Amino acid sequence: MFRPRFPGLLLAALLLAAVPAHAQDTAQPPEPSAAQPPDPGAPDTAPPAAEDEWDFEDEDDGWNFDDEGEAAVPTWGEIIEPQVLDLGLFTAFVVLAMVSFFRKSERLKIVVFILAIAYLGFGRGQLISVVNLFALASWNLPIFRYSLFWYLFAGFTIVSTVVWGRLYCGRICAYGALTQLLDKVVPRQWRYVVPAKIEAKANWIKYGLLVAVMVYYLVTRDNFVYRYVEPFWMFSMTGNAVMWSMLAVLLVATVFVRNLYCRFLCPVGAFLGVIAQGTTLFRIKRWKECNTCKICEKACEWGAIDGPKINRAECVRCDDCERIYDDKDTCVHWIVIRKKSDVLARQAAAGVVPTS
């Protein structure tokens, strides 16, 4: 076995090889040259050790990336401040919408419709769109801290749908508000009442569109297909000739078939309908008299009532039927109770003991 004769020399050579080149260079300080005279203010001491020579904290390299990056990070206060107005306005709008919903006030509902069109429609251009469904499918959501309004808006839509059903469609959506206001001014004799059997089948069109547009997006990643499946772009006034022509046809058709797009063609309505059908924690009450009474079924503009059943996927909580329920002169349930009370009162006055 080979053994070096001079192990000490070999060890010294290895240590010398391991010393960095710059450390060897700085072991002996260079003499100042004529071109670079020594600093007259420098103390007469040895130059700094090798490890201090590589301290760049005080050096000005002209870039300073780290310092600039730290200074550019905004605080939460700076992020929220420009969003406060939008958050406040939307909160006030939602409060008014919910007051109109709980009070079942027709006048307040019309006010909410006008505000939805002016504020969320033309003012903000903010509606729940299939583009949001695309973002959800690809998990490409906006950055939370810079999009607080959007998350508040989308969060309210989902939560309200789980709790009450398609409340967004019936009261918040700017386009839905527009068509419902249109329904208030178009003469009833102009309306075509879609037969129940045809309506039950036509309701499935929007679900087919939802599936088709989602498959198309997942295959092509083309966001702009939304322009041809929903008319919400109209509030930004940025359509081409084909889009405006399609919108004109849709609005003319809506004059004769009330809420045509919302009932039969809206993919977002289909998406929220699926949620409402499986949840809707607080549902519309029904009486046993609803098995035979047809008053609410005829009054429903959305075709959501079929005898004693309410199709939660189609109901938009417009509260028309709920106002009938509370009307003691119209709702058969209250009329029957009143008649029974009158009979009992007459029997009591005549001294007749009621039989069960």
VENWOQUI-V138393 format. One record per helix or strand. SS is the DSSP state (A for helix, B for strand). FROM is the first residue (numbers start at 0). TO is the last residue. Records with the same first field share a line. If there is no record, write none. Layout:
SS = FROM-TO  FROM-TO
//
This chain:
A = 6-17  20-24  49-52  64-71  75-80  83-102  105-122  129-136  143-145  147-163  166-171  173-184  187-189  195-201  203-219  222-227  231-235  240-255  259-263  266-277  287-290  294-298  319-325  331-349
B = 304-305  308-309
//
